[in-house]
Amino acid sequence: MKYVQSFYQYPVTFSSTGITIPAHNAVGEMKNICAIDEKQLIKLENCEPMFRELVTKHKYRILNKIPASYMPPAERINQATTEADRLRKELEEAKAKLAALENGNKSAEPTQEEDASEDADIDYGKLDYKDLQKMAKDNGIEPNQKKAVLIAELKKANEKADAESAE
């Protein structure tokens, strides 16, 4: 399907195809554009010297698609609605993924292997005394000791656990 846009001041009906191309100031849904099949366009170009002359003088312009400004308002509204629905759906999916990522990080409890790897990366000097006591108790170390002693004991226990897991 091709389209002929008219900048000619009069509407013209071509006898070879029976197609009327509107004037440049036409009123209506398609204004000054007319839809033509490719076979009819070839016939117009071959049989109608006036059509060829008007195309050469840039009074007619042959288009492959209708310009966006010529689309009927209902069609533009339908396209905008479709686009809005598609974007809403994408937004909901993105929000769901984000929520899953946030919930997944908060609710997932670390396994023993992750605990061991986390212990290896922990800076014991930055931890509170109560946290150190809890970790010592979990590792079977006497928790009622000075902070420096607890840190040393936890580091030893960590190295021992790493050596055992490496075997």
Secondary structure, DSSP 8 states (H G I E B T S, - for coil): -EEEEE-SSS-EEETTTTEEE--TT--SSSTTEEEE-HHHHHHHHHH-HHHHHHHHTTSEEEESS--GGGS-HHHHHHHHHHHHHHHHHHHHHHHHHHHHHHHHHHH----HHHHHHHHHH--GGGS-HHHHHHHHHHTT--SSS-HHHHHHHHHHHHHHHHHHHH-
